[in-house]
């Protein structure tokens, strides 16, 4: 083989080697590129200021995503992130707006990004069970909205009744501690169910039995519940010709009970 042919062959061989090397590098590069394509890319739709921004990202931090999308948040702004599916996420940005809140003559302007009056009041520390608001708690927040807050009238009334009940005097009965509205020291006697009428009926038309007492309706109205220590809780359901003023007649079950009781002074509590 001549020297010229040998040199030509070496050049061809070198070209082939270079081609193989180039092809191998392209295959390696292509394979590397395919293998390094992120598989966790997801699309994020950002609803902000009346427009929608769509971006693709591998990040999951909403603060980072908003920043990369050029969305700047002020101190009172809020956002809500919602995952639609594995590849789609939605971020809604709520801009804070000024509203005026009036309570007990005090008025103040605050910035809120809450969506309803109720949520804004909760943010300000109000207990929604204790207050009423105009406009209503479900009203959508708008810029420069005037919100008037006042104490819940029903709640105040319930608290007043509770305080009133707590202030009432109480007596310990067989039914527990019970409030009363009046107490009298009365002369008491005892009678049998048939002493008033042969049928054993009271002035209110109910059967006379233990737990029924006769009173002067001008002192204790008929139908009142009373408590007499040593006798118990009873109902004032009967009257009597001799029962006038601060006198009371207690119905007993037997003649011997009546005799043993006799005539004595007792405390009579008129229960609530």
One Martini backbone bead per residue (centre of mass of N, CA, C, O) as a GRO file, in nm:
protein
  272
    1UNK     BB    1   0.099   0.034   0.021
    2UNK     BB    2   0.071   0.356  -0.010
    3UNK     BB    3   0.108   0.651   0.148
    4UNK     BB    4  -0.141   0.793   0.033
    5UNK     BB    5  -0.351   0.573   0.110
    6UNK     BB    6  -0.295   0.576   0.414
    7UNK     BB    7  -0.375   0.867   0.467
    8UNK     BB    8  -0.667   0.845   0.357
    9UNK     BB    9  -0.760   0.622   0.553
   10UNK     BB   10  -0.709   0.783   0.812
   11UNK     BB   11  -0.912   1.003   0.749
   12UNK     BB   12  -1.162   0.823   0.731
   13UNK     BB   13  -1.137   0.702   1.011
   14UNK     BB   14  -1.156   0.965   1.165
   15UNK     BB   15  -1.439   1.043   1.063
   16UNK     BB   16  -1.584   0.800   1.178
   17UNK     BB   17  -1.510   0.845   1.472
   18UNK     BB   18  -1.637   1.124   1.491
   19UNK     BB   19  -1.924   1.036   1.420
   20UNK     BB   20  -1.961   0.839   1.652
   21UNK     BB   21  -1.910   1.046   1.876
   22UNK     BB   22  -2.136   1.241   1.800
   23UNK     BB   23  -2.370   1.042   1.823
   24UNK     BB   24  -2.321   0.968   2.118
   25UNK     BB   25  -2.356   1.253   2.231
   26UNK     BB   26  -2.649   1.295   2.132
   27UNK     BB   27  -2.770   1.059   2.284
   28UNK     BB   28  -2.684   1.150   2.562
   29UNK     BB   29  -2.820   1.425   2.556
   30UNK     BB   30  -3.108   1.330   2.499
   31UNK     BB   31  -3.132   1.143   2.742
   32UNK     BB   32  -3.078   1.357   2.957
   33UNK     BB   33  -3.308   1.546   2.889
   34UNK     BB   34  -3.539   1.346   2.941
   35UNK     BB   35  -3.455   1.274   3.239
   36UNK     BB   36  -3.470   1.604   3.332
   37UNK     BB   37  -3.763   1.628   3.307
   38UNK     BB   38  -4.003   1.742   3.489
   39UNK     BB   39  -4.282   1.573   3.661
   40UNK     BB   40  -4.394   1.836   3.864
   41UNK     BB   41  -4.554   2.001   3.678
   42UNK     BB   42  -4.775   2.285   3.731
   43UNK     BB   43  -5.073   2.462   3.711
   44UNK     BB   44  -5.130   2.816   3.777
   45UNK     BB   45  -5.406   3.007   3.894
   46UNK     BB   46  -5.437   3.367   3.924
   47UNK     BB   47  -5.655   3.556   4.123
   48UNK     BB   48  -5.622   3.912   4.044
   49UNK     BB   49  -5.753   4.213   4.003
   50UNK     BB   50  -5.958   4.085   3.774
   51UNK     BB   51  -5.743   3.859   3.698
   52UNK     BB   52  -5.554   3.606   3.508
   53UNK     BB   53  -5.279   3.402   3.605
   54UNK     BB   54  -5.062   3.186   3.415
   55UNK     BB   55  -4.855   2.914   3.544
   56UNK     BB   56  -4.553   2.724   3.546
   57UNK     BB   57  -4.454   2.482   3.805
   58UNK     BB   58  -4.261   2.318   4.080
   59UNK     BB   59  -4.381   2.477   4.296
   60UNK     BB   60  -4.562   2.510   4.629
   61UNK     BB   61  -4.517   2.797   4.709
   62UNK     BB   62  -4.719   3.068   4.711
   63UNK     BB   63  -4.518   3.297   4.756
   64UNK     BB   64  -4.334   3.224   4.519
   65UNK     BB   65  -4.540   3.223   4.291
   66UNK     BB   66  -4.635   3.516   4.326
   67UNK     BB   67  -4.361   3.648   4.291
   68UNK     BB   68  -4.301   3.530   4.000
   69UNK     BB   69  -4.583   3.671   3.896
   70UNK     BB   70  -4.589   3.974   4.030
   71UNK     BB   71  -4.730   3.945   4.315
   72UNK     BB   72  -4.822   4.180   4.552
   73UNK     BB   73  -4.832   4.198   4.908
   74UNK     BB   74  -4.995   4.320   5.160
   75UNK     BB   75  -5.041   4.309   5.494
   76UNK     BB   76  -5.381   4.246   5.456
   77UNK     BB   77  -5.350   4.037   5.264
   78UNK     BB   78  -5.493   3.748   5.094
   79UNK     BB   79  -5.496   3.383   5.041
   80UNK     BB   80  -5.621   3.106   4.833
   81UNK     BB   81  -5.551   2.758   4.812
   82UNK     BB   82  -5.638   2.533   4.531
   83UNK     BB   83  -5.678   2.198   4.450
   84UNK     BB   84  -5.790   2.054   4.164
   85UNK     BB   85  -5.535   1.875   4.082
   86UNK     BB   86  -5.230   1.736   4.004
   87UNK     BB   87  -5.198   1.992   3.767
   88UNK     BB   88  -5.395   2.196   3.934
   89UNK     BB   89  -5.398   2.540   4.055
   90UNK     BB   90  -5.554   2.779   4.287
   91UNK     BB   91  -5.518   3.139   4.332
   92UNK     BB   92  -5.666   3.365   4.566
   93UNK     BB   93  -5.677   3.715   4.589
   94UNK     BB   94  -5.722   3.933   4.878
   95UNK     BB   95  -5.792   4.255   4.911
   96UNK     BB   96  -5.757   4.512   5.111
   97UNK     BB   97  -6.011   4.713   5.273
   98UNK     BB   98  -6.186   4.980   5.375
   99UNK     BB   99  -6.355   5.004   5.696
  100UNK     BB  100  -6.634   5.083   5.913
  101UNK     BB  101  -6.654   5.066   6.278
  102UNK     BB  102  -6.938   5.069   6.503
  103UNK     BB  103  -6.918   5.105   6.877
  104UNK     BB  104  -7.042   5.268   7.128
  105UNK     BB  105  -6.961   5.549   6.961
  106UNK     BB  106  -6.726   5.403   6.818
  107UNK     BB  107  -6.497   5.488   6.549
  108UNK     BB  108  -6.334   5.276   6.294
  109UNK     BB  109  -6.064   5.216   6.071
  110UNK     BB  110  -6.017   4.931   5.859
  111UNK     BB  111  -5.834   4.655   5.734
  112UNK     BB  112  -5.977   4.410   5.498
  113UNK     BB  113  -5.995   4.062   5.344
  114UNK     BB  114  -6.261   3.986   5.404
  115UNK     BB  115  -6.585   3.872   5.274
  116UNK     BB  116  -6.739   3.927   5.546
  117UNK     BB  117  -6.871   4.071   5.817
  118UNK     BB  118  -6.833   3.836   6.013
  119UNK     BB  119  -6.527   3.784   5.956
  120UNK     BB  120  -6.435   4.070   6.032
  121UNK     BB  121  -6.533   4.060   6.330
  122UNK     BB  122  -6.363   3.821   6.416
  123UNK     BB  123  -6.091   3.957   6.353
  124UNK     BB  124  -6.169   4.192   6.579
  125UNK     BB  125  -6.303   4.005   6.835
  126UNK     BB  126  -6.587   3.917   6.791
  127UNK     BB  127  -6.886   3.777   6.917
  128UNK     BB  128  -7.156   3.670   6.732
  129UNK     BB  129  -7.345   3.602   6.988
  130UNK     BB  130  -7.324   3.919   7.110
  131UNK     BB  131  -7.402   4.040   6.820
  132UNK     BB  132  -7.501   4.297   6.595
  133UNK     BB  133  -7.543   4.377   6.236
  134UNK     BB  134  -7.501   4.668   6.011
  135UNK     BB  135  -7.499   4.484   5.811
  136UNK     BB  136  -7.508   4.173   5.775
  137UNK     BB  137  -7.299   3.900   5.824
  138UNK     BB  138  -7.332   3.809   5.497
  139UNK     BB  139  -7.211   4.050   5.392
  140UNK     BB  140  -7.030   4.187   5.151
  141UNK     BB  141  -6.732   4.319   5.116
  142UNK     BB  142  -6.662   4.670   5.084
  143UNK     BB  143  -6.555   4.957   5.007
  144UNK     BB  144  -6.645   5.170   5.265
  145UNK     BB  145  -6.793   5.013   5.470
  146UNK     BB  146  -7.062   5.035   5.701
  147UNK     BB  147  -7.041   4.916   6.044
  148UNK     BB  148  -7.292   4.829   6.283
  149UNK     BB  149  -7.249   4.762   6.630
  150UNK     BB  150  -7.440   4.553   6.861
  151UNK     BB  151  -7.590   4.426   7.108
  152UNK     BB  152  -7.758   4.149   7.186
  153UNK     BB  153  -8.075   4.164   7.296
  154UNK     BB  154  -8.134   3.868   7.377
  155UNK     BB  155  -7.874   3.829   7.542
  156UNK     BB  156  -7.923   4.057   7.745
  157UNK     BB  157  -8.190   3.949   7.855
  158UNK     BB  158  -8.079   3.677   7.953
  159UNK     BB  159  -7.872   3.800   8.150
  160UNK     BB  160  -8.075   3.957   8.322
  161UNK     BB  161  -8.241   3.711   8.411
  162UNK     BB  162  -8.006   3.562   8.542
  163UNK     BB  163  -7.938   3.779   8.750
  164UNK     BB  164  -8.217   3.787   8.878
  165UNK     BB  165  -8.221   3.491   8.968
  166UNK     BB  166  -7.961   3.511   9.147
  167UNK     BB  167  -8.096   3.739   9.342
  168UNK     BB  168  -8.286   3.552   9.447
  169UNK     BB  169  -8.433   3.402   9.686
  170UNK     BB  170  -8.371   3.094   9.872
  171UNK     BB  171  -8.493   2.753   9.923
  172UNK     BB  172  -8.477   2.445  10.081
  173UNK     BB  173  -8.594   2.161   9.925
  174UNK     BB  174  -8.678   1.847   9.808
  175UNK     BB  175  -8.606   1.991   9.507
  176UNK     BB  176  -8.425   2.203   9.613
  177UNK     BB  177  -8.321   2.499   9.513
  178UNK     BB  178  -8.564   2.768   9.559
  179UNK     BB  179  -8.731   3.028   9.453
  180UNK     BB  180  -8.879   3.327   9.604
  181UNK     BB  181  -9.129   3.602   9.656
  182UNK     BB  182  -9.240   3.501   9.943
  183UNK     BB  183  -9.286   3.538  10.312
  184UNK     BB  184  -9.465   3.375  10.582
  185UNK     BB  185  -9.620   3.401  10.901
  186UNK     BB  186  -9.832   3.133  11.000
  187UNK     BB  187 -10.129   3.000  11.088
  188UNK     BB  188 -10.166   2.647  11.147
  189UNK     BB  189 -10.359   2.383  11.015
  190UNK     BB  190 -10.566   2.082  10.994
  191UNK     BB  191 -10.705   1.859  10.733
  192UNK     BB  192 -10.942   1.675  10.568
  193UNK     BB  193 -11.071   1.592  10.264
  194UNK     BB  194 -11.385   1.588  10.395
  195UNK     BB  195 -11.415   1.879  10.529
  196UNK     BB  196 -11.517   2.044  10.283
  197UNK     BB  197 -11.625   1.790  10.106
  198UNK     BB  198 -11.767   1.492  10.031
  199UNK     BB  199 -11.582   1.463   9.761
  200UNK     BB  200 -11.292   1.599   9.807
  201UNK     BB  201 -11.295   1.894   9.696
  202UNK     BB  202 -11.176   2.180   9.588
  203UNK     BB  203 -11.196   2.506   9.481
  204UNK     BB  204 -11.043   2.398   9.203
  205UNK     BB  205 -11.144   2.079   9.162
  206UNK     BB  206 -10.947   1.914   9.325
  207UNK     BB  207 -10.818   1.683   9.505
  208UNK     BB  208 -10.789   1.622   9.833
  209UNK     BB  209 -10.451   1.621   9.961
  210UNK     BB  210 -10.152   1.575  10.010
  211UNK     BB  211 -10.029   1.901   9.905
  212UNK     BB  212 -10.280   2.062  10.006
  213UNK     BB  213 -10.390   2.404  10.047
  214UNK     BB  214 -10.541   2.652  10.248
  215UNK     BB  215 -10.633   2.991  10.155
  216UNK     BB  216 -10.604   3.334  10.111
  217UNK     BB  217 -10.632   3.482   9.804
  218UNK     BB  218 -10.537   3.772   9.904
  219UNK     BB  219 -10.246   3.650   9.973
  220UNK     BB  220 -10.272   3.364   9.815
  221UNK     BB  221 -10.293   3.253   9.523
  222UNK     BB  222 -10.441   3.042   9.338
  223UNK     BB  223 -10.189   2.800   9.228
  224UNK     BB  224  -9.974   2.822   9.419
  225UNK     BB  225  -9.653   2.761   9.522
  226UNK     BB  226  -9.548   2.598   9.825
  227UNK     BB  227  -9.345   2.615  10.135
  228UNK     BB  228  -9.334   2.390  10.425
  229UNK     BB  229  -9.173   2.323  10.685
  230UNK     BB  230  -9.248   1.973  10.745
  231UNK     BB  231  -9.435   1.935  10.472
  232UNK     BB  232  -9.375   2.097  10.199
  233UNK     BB  233  -9.472   2.088   9.887
  234UNK     BB  234  -9.742   2.293   9.756
  235UNK     BB  235 -10.089   2.371   9.676
  236UNK     BB  236 -10.301   2.646   9.631
  237UNK     BB  237 -10.652   2.505   9.620
  238UNK     BB  238 -10.788   2.623   9.884
  239UNK     BB  239 -11.053   2.697  10.112
  240UNK     BB  240 -11.194   2.883  10.406
  241UNK     BB  241 -11.389   3.026  10.644
  242UNK     BB  242 -11.127   3.052  10.857
  243UNK     BB  243 -10.945   3.154  10.615
  244UNK     BB  244 -10.776   3.445  10.719
  245UNK     BB  245 -10.522   3.575  10.600
  246UNK     BB  246 -10.249   3.452  10.796
  247UNK     BB  247 -10.366   3.157  10.699
  248UNK     BB  248 -10.340   2.785  10.718
  249UNK     BB  249 -10.436   2.469  10.555
  250UNK     BB  250 -10.348   2.129  10.600
  251UNK     BB  251 -10.346   1.843  10.428
  252UNK     BB  252 -10.436   1.527  10.547
  253UNK     BB  253 -10.479   1.165  10.587
  254UNK     BB  254 -10.525   1.173  10.905
  255UNK     BB  255 -10.647   1.228  11.214
  256UNK     BB  256 -10.382   1.198  11.380
  257UNK     BB  257 -10.223   1.409  11.221
  258UNK     BB  258 -10.399   1.648  11.294
  259UNK     BB  259 -10.364   1.628  11.603
  260UNK     BB  260 -10.052   1.646  11.609
  261UNK     BB  261 -10.033   1.924  11.477
  262UNK     BB  262 -10.257   2.128  11.516
  263UNK     BB  263 -10.138   2.447  11.628
  264UNK     BB  264  -9.919   2.661  11.429
  265UNK     BB  265  -9.631   2.811  11.333
  266UNK     BB  266  -9.533   2.903  10.997
  267UNK     BB  267  -9.347   2.889  10.709
  268UNK     BB  268  -9.433   3.060  10.396
  269UNK     BB  269  -9.337   2.986  10.066
  270UNK     BB  270  -9.352   3.160   9.768
  271UNK     BB  271  -9.308   3.032   9.470
  272UNK     BB  272  -9.191   3.059   9.131
   0.00000   0.00000   0.00000
